[in-house]
Amino acid sequence: MSGSLLDAGALIGCPHGGRASTATTPAAAVLVDGRAAATAAHSYVVTGCPHTVDGVPSPCVAVRWSADGTGVTVDGAPVLLDTSAAQCLSAAFVPQGPPVVQDAQRKVTVR
């Protein structure tokens, strides 16, 4: 799998317009343009999701990333790419679609 490396400042949203951000501070073991490289070990929370199901609010609250097979790791955790598999989840852990990576670090690519 190839793609652009995500860093702690990447703009990521849920498919309904909410904003995803890191809930944990990424370790600064690897910096990309002054920001920590994002890994599958970091937690992401979603805020501002307006999603409803049959008129009942069911917002995305978290993003769960799947480790990819690039073999590139930081502190033993796979790095996240703009092409990494992920799902936005409701509070009941119901998958609600993949996150939308709006801006990724284009200076570093993994092939």
Z-matrix of the N, CA and C atoms (Angstrom, degrees):
N
C 1 1.444
C 2 1.528 1 107.91
N 3 1.299 2 117.23 1 136.01
C 4 1.452 3 120.61 2 177.59
C 5 1.518 4 109.21 3 -122.82
N 6 1.317 5 115.82 4 161.21
C 7 1.451 6 120.78 5 178.45
C 8 1.506 7 111.09 6 168.09
N 9 1.322 8 115.16 7 -177.75
C 10 1.457 9 121.37 8 179.33
C 11 1.520 10 109.71 9 -90.03
N 12 1.316 11 115.50 10 139.85
C 13 1.461 12 122.62 11 -178.26
C 14 1.528 13 110.92 12 -68.71
N 15 1.321 14 116.62 13 134.34
C 16 1.464 15 120.86 14 174.42
C 17 1.515 16 109.00 15 -89.20
N 18 1.316 17 116.05 16 140.71
C 19 1.461 18 120.26 17 174.35
C 20 1.522 19 108.54 18 -119.01
N 21 1.313 20 116.46 19 177.61
C 22 1.459 21 121.16 20 -175.69
C 23 1.526 22 112.91 21 -62.11
N 24 1.315 23 118.30 22 -17.75
C 25 1.455 24 121.14 23 -179.56
C 26 1.515 25 114.39 24 -100.34
N 27 1.328 26 118.51 25 6.83
C 28 1.465 27 121.41 26 -178.90
C 29 1.526 28 110.66 27 -61.26
N 30 1.328 29 116.35 28 140.39
C 31 1.461 30 121.10 29 177.00
C 32 1.523 31 108.65 30 -88.10
N 33 1.324 32 115.07 31 114.21
C 34 1.461 33 121.82 32 -176.86
C 35 1.519 34 107.60 33 -128.87
N 36 1.322 35 117.34 34 137.74
C 37 1.461 36 121.30 35 178.45
C 38 1.511 37 111.16 36 -132.58
N 39 1.317 38 115.79 37 166.50
C 40 1.462 39 120.51 38 173.77
C 41 1.532 40 107.30 39 -84.92
N 42 1.332 41 118.35 40 167.26
C 43 1.468 42 119.66 41 -177.32
C 44 1.529 43 113.43 42 -68.48
N 45 1.334 44 118.25 43 -6.90
C 46 1.463 45 122.06 44 -177.84
C 47 1.525 46 112.83 45 -106.25
N 48 1.325 47 117.13 46 1.20
C 49 1.454 48 120.63 47 177.09
C 50 1.510 49 115.43 48 106.73
N 51 1.331 50 119.21 49 0.27
C 52 1.460 51 121.99 50 175.85
C 53 1.517 52 110.13 51 -72.59
N 54 1.311 53 116.54 52 166.88
C 55 1.469 54 121.59 53 -178.77
C 56 1.525 55 109.62 54 -111.83
N 57 1.322 56 116.19 55 130.13
C 58 1.463 57 121.46 56 177.49
C 59 1.512 58 108.70 57 -101.19
N 60 1.327 59 115.83 58 138.42
C 61 1.460 60 120.69 59 176.55
C 62 1.519 61 108.63 60 -144.38
N 63 1.330 62 115.42 61 161.37
C 64 1.453 63 119.20 62 -178.32
C 65 1.516 64 110.44 63 -69.99
N 66 1.320 65 115.75 64 132.35
C 67 1.467 66 121.50 65 176.79
C 68 1.514 67 110.15 66 -89.60
N 69 1.315 68 115.99 67 -21.44
C 70 1.457 69 121.66 68 177.54
C 71 1.518 70 107.77 69 -115.58
N 72 1.292 71 116.37 70 149.06
C 73 1.457 72 120.03 71 179.01
C 74 1.519 73 109.10 72 -80.87
N 75 1.342 74 116.84 73 117.22
C 76 1.461 75 118.83 74 178.79
C 77 1.522 76 111.16 75 -61.10
N 78 1.323 77 115.45 76 141.13
C 79 1.471 78 120.49 77 176.73
C 80 1.520 79 108.55 78 -63.36
N 81 1.284 80 115.57 79 143.79
C 82 1.459 81 120.43 80 -177.98
C 83 1.523 82 111.76 81 -90.89
N 84 1.326 83 117.07 82 32.00
C 85 1.456 84 120.62 83 -179.43
C 86 1.525 85 110.87 84 -65.55
N 87 1.325 86 116.47 85 -33.50
C 88 1.457 87 122.08 86 177.18
C 89 1.516 88 107.36 87 -131.74
N 90 1.323 89 116.05 88 122.75
C 91 1.460 90 121.38 89 178.68
C 92 1.513 91 109.82 90 -107.40
N 93 1.321 92 115.21 91 140.12
C 94 1.449 93 122.25 92 175.49
C 95 1.522 94 106.36 93 -123.80
N 96 1.316 95 116.02 94 111.14
C 97 1.461 96 121.74 95 -177.74
C 98 1.532 97 111.25 96 54.19
N 99 1.353 98 115.54 97 37.72
C 100 1.458 99 121.33 98 176.79
C 101 1.515 100 115.59 99 86.94
N 102 1.317 101 117.64 100 -1.40
C 103 1.472 102 121.43 101 179.58
C 104 1.522 103 109.93 102 -116.52
N 105 1.328 104 115.41 103 148.58
C 106 1.463 105 120.41 104 -179.99
C 107 1.525 106 110.76 105 -67.41
N 108 1.328 107 116.15 106 139.56
C 109 1.461 108 121.17 107 174.86
C 110 1.527 109 108.74 108 -68.25
N 111 1.331 110 116.97 109 136.77
C 112 1.462 111 121.68 110 179.79
C 113 1.528 112 109.93 111 -83.07
N 114 1.341 113 116.15 112 141.70
C 115 1.459 114 120.89 113 178.63
C 116 1.523 115 109.90 114 -130.63
N 117 1.331 116 115.24 115 168.59
C 118 1.463 117 121.16 116 179.03
C 119 1.519 118 112.04 117 -66.29
N 120 1.333 119 117.66 118 -12.93
C 121 1.463 120 120.96 119 179.20
C 122 1.532 121 112.35 120 -78.68
N 123 1.327 122 117.89 121 -14.22
C 124 1.459 123 120.82 122 -177.45
C 125 1.520 124 111.30 123 -86.54
N 126 1.314 125 115.78 124 145.12
C 127 1.462 126 122.23 125 177.86
C 128 1.517 127 109.48 126 -91.55
N 129 1.324 128 116.30 127 141.66
C 130 1.459 129 122.45 128 176.63
C 131 1.519 130 109.58 129 -122.43
N 132 1.325 131 116.33 130 133.50
C 133 1.461 132 121.95 131 176.33
C 134 1.526 133 108.64 132 -112.64
N 135 1.329 134 115.07 133 152.42
C 136 1.458 135 121.65 134 179.19
C 137 1.521 136 108.40 135 -114.57
N 138 1.318 137 116.66 136 133.29
C 139 1.464 138 121.81 137 175.30
C 140 1.524 139 108.76 138 -125.32
N 141 1.314 140 115.02 139 151.76
C 142 1.453 141 121.03 140 174.70
C 143 1.507 142 115.97 141 77.11
N 144 1.315 143 119.38 142 18.19
C 145 1.462 144 121.85 143 179.10
C 146 1.534 145 109.74 144 -78.30
N 147 1.331 146 118.51 145 123.78
C 148 1.460 147 121.60 146 -178.05
C 149 1.531 148 114.46 147 -92.76
N 150 1.330 149 118.14 148 9.99
C 151 1.468 150 121.55 149 -172.84
C 152 1.530 151 112.46 150 -60.53
N 153 1.337 152 114.94 151 136.16
C 154 1.464 153 121.90 152 174.85
C 155 1.527 154 108.77 153 -131.36
N 156 1.329 155 115.79 154 154.34
C 157 1.457 156 122.52 155 175.14
C 158 1.521 157 106.43 156 -126.42
N 159 1.327 158 116.85 157 116.45
C 160 1.469 159 122.82 158 -177.33
C 161 1.528 160 111.41 159 52.82
N 162 1.329 161 116.72 160 40.59
C 163 1.456 162 122.01 161 177.94
C 164 1.520 163 115.34 162 80.92
N 165 1.319 164 117.26 163 -1.35
C 166 1.469 165 121.37 164 179.78
C 167 1.529 166 108.25 165 -101.66
N 168 1.346 167 117.96 166 126.38
C 169 1.463 168 119.14 167 178.58
C 170 1.527 169 111.75 168 -57.38
N 171 1.321 170 114.74 169 131.58
C 172 1.461 171 121.89 170 177.19
C 173 1.529 172 107.93 171 -142.80
N 174 1.331 173 116.12 172 64.25
C 175 1.466 174 118.83 173 -174.43
C 176 1.525 175 113.09 174 -71.38
N 177 1.315 176 114.70 175 153.03
C 178 1.461 177 120.42 176 169.52
C 179 1.525 178 106.83 177 -69.28
N 180 1.335 179 116.93 178 137.88
C 181 1.466 180 120.81 179 179.98
C 182 1.524 181 112.88 180 -125.43
N 183 1.333 182 117.43 181 -13.52
C 184 1.463 183 120.20 182 -177.41
C 185 1.519 184 110.01 183 -153.81
N 186 1.326 185 114.96 184 160.64
C 187 1.459 186 121.99 185 173.29
C 188 1.519 187 107.11 186 -121.51
N 189 1.322 188 116.07 187 130.21
C 190 1.466 189 121.56 188 176.37
C 191 1.529 190 107.55 189 -112.22
N 192 1.324 191 115.23 190 118.84
C 193 1.463 192 121.70 191 -179.07
C 194 1.517 193 109.54 192 -94.67
N 195 1.328 194 116.88 193 144.33
C 196 1.463 195 122.62 194 173.76
C 197 1.519 196 107.89 195 -99.26
N 198 1.300 197 115.27 196 138.47
C 199 1.467 198 119.61 197 178.34
C 200 1.524 199 108.22 198 -66.09
N 201 1.323 200 116.05 199 140.07
C 202 1.463 201 119.38 200 178.13
C 203 1.522 202 110.01 201 -103.39
N 204 1.293 203 114.98 202 177.77
C 205 1.458 204 119.87 203 -174.95
C 206 1.511 205 115.15 204 -101.07
N 207 1.335 206 118.73 205 29.41
C 208 1.463 207 119.37 206 -178.15
C 209 1.515 208 111.76 207 -71.99
N 210 1.327 209 117.19 208 -26.95
C 211 1.454 210 120.78 209 -176.52
C 212 1.515 211 112.73 210 84.49
N 213 1.338 212 118.05 211 -3.59
C 214 1.459 213 121.92 212 178.83
C 215 1.526 214 108.10 213 -89.04
N 216 1.339 215 116.00 214 123.93
C 217 1.459 216 120.37 215 -178.81
C 218 1.524 217 110.67 216 -131.11
N 219 1.332 218 114.90 217 158.60
C 220 1.460 219 123.28 218 171.66
C 221 1.517 220 105.86 219 -127.00
N 222 1.309 221 117.62 220 121.47
C 223 1.468 222 122.34 221 -176.35
C 224 1.527 223 111.61 222 51.49
N 225 1.336 224 117.46 223 36.79
C 226 1.456 225 122.74 224 176.62
C 227 1.512 226 115.57 225 84.68
N 228 1.330 227 118.99 226 -4.48
C 229 1.474 228 121.96 227 -179.63
C 230 1.529 229 109.48 228 -105.98
N 231 1.336 230 117.27 229 137.70
C 232 1.471 231 119.56 230 179.21
C 233 1.528 232 111.32 231 -61.13
N 234 1.338 233 115.97 232 140.31
C 235 1.459 234 119.84 233 175.61
C 236 1.522 235 109.38 234 -71.13
N 237 1.340 236 116.01 235 155.75
C 238 1.453 237 121.27 236 176.72
C 239 1.517 238 109.65 237 -98.61
N 240 1.321 239 115.11 238 135.01
C 241 1.461 240 122.42 239 177.86
C 242 1.526 241 108.61 240 -114.45
N 243 1.328 242 116.62 241 162.87
C 244 1.459 243 118.96 242 177.28
C 245 1.528 244 111.56 243 -66.41
N 246 1.320 245 117.24 244 -10.92
C 247 1.464 246 122.40 245 178.16
C 248 1.537 247 112.75 246 -104.66
N 249 1.333 248 118.12 247 2.41
C 250 1.473 249 121.47 248 -179.22
C 251 1.525 250 110.57 249 -65.69
N 252 1.325 251 116.01 250 142.47
C 253 1.460 252 121.43 251 178.38
C 254 1.526 253 109.81 252 -70.96
N 255 1.329 254 116.15 253 138.09
C 256 1.465 255 121.20 254 -179.71
C 257 1.519 256 109.52 255 -159.68
N 258 1.328 257 115.42 256 161.58
C 259 1.457 258 122.22 257 175.81
C 260 1.521 259 109.21 258 -136.04
N 261 1.332 260 116.17 259 139.44
C 262 1.459 261 120.94 260 169.06
C 263 1.524 262 106.62 261 -85.28
N 264 1.325 263 116.18 262 140.56
C 265 1.464 264 121.30 263 -175.41
C 266 1.516 265 111.05 264 -123.49
N 267 1.342 266 115.33 265 147.78
C 268 1.460 267 120.91 266 171.97
C 269 1.527 268 108.46 267 -81.16
N 270 1.330 269 116.70 268 176.00
C 271 1.467 270 120.63 269 178.02
C 272 1.530 271 111.35 270 -61.93
N 273 1.343 272 117.13 271 -24.29
C 274 1.468 273 121.82 272 178.46
C 275 1.536 274 110.91 273 -90.96
N 276 1.349 275 117.59 274 13.40
C 277 1.461 276 124.53 275 179.80
C 278 1.526 277 113.26 276 63.22
N 279 1.346 278 116.79 277 29.20
C 280 1.459 279 121.58 278 176.55
C 281 1.525 280 107.96 279 -86.95
N 282 1.344 281 118.19 280 124.20
C 283 1.461 282 120.17 281 177.13
C 284 1.527 283 110.68 282 -62.01
N 285 1.348 284 115.61 283 134.82
C 286 1.466 285 119.53 284 -176.20
C 287 1.523 286 112.27 285 -127.27
N 288 1.312 287 116.19 286 15.05
C 289 1.456 288 120.45 287 177.14
C 290 1.512 289 112.11 288 118.83
N 291 1.318 290 115.94 289 163.05
C 292 1.465 291 120.35 290 -179.11
C 293 1.526 292 111.53 291 -76.20
N 294 1.333 293 116.50 292 151.53
C 295 1.462 294 119.08 293 175.46
C 296 1.531 295 110.40 294 -70.71
N 297 1.311 296 114.59 295 159.49
C 298 1.462 297 121.38 296 178.17
C 299 1.525 298 107.29 297 -108.33
N 300 1.326 299 116.20 298 116.70
C 301 1.464 300 120.62 299 177.53
C 302 1.519 301 106.71 300 -87.22
N 303 1.326 302 115.49 301 110.84
C 304 1.463 303 120.56 302 -175.81
C 305 1.519 304 111.87 303 -89.83
N 306 1.322 305 116.61 304 -25.65
C 307 1.453 306 119.83 305 -178.32
C 308 1.520 307 108.38 306 -153.75
N 309 1.313 308 115.60 307 122.64
C 310 1.466 309 120.88 308 178.28
C 311 1.521 310 108.61 309 -126.00
N 312 1.319 311 115.44 310 161.48
C 313 1.457 312 122.30 311 179.13
C 314 1.525 313 108.46 312 -68.58
N 315 1.306 314 117.99 313 111.83
C 316 1.465 315 121.80 314 -177.40
C 317 1.524 316 112.98 315 -89.90
N 318 1.321 317 117.43 316 -5.50
C 319 1.457 318 120.38 317 -178.98
C 320 1.517 319 112.33 318 -79.97
N 321 1.349 320 116.81 319 -20.07
C 322 1.458 321 120.26 320 -178.56
C 323 1.523 322 108.09 321 -124.94
N 324 1.311 323 116.75 322 122.47
C 325 1.451 324 121.14 323 175.27
C 326 1.509 325 109.37 324 -121.30
N 327 1.314 326 114.99 325 150.98
C 328 1.461 327 121.85 326 179.72
C 329 1.523 328 106.83 327 -117.78
N 330 1.327 329 115.86 328 131.00
C 331 1.480 330 120.09 329 -179.50
C 332 1.491 331 111.00 330 -123.22
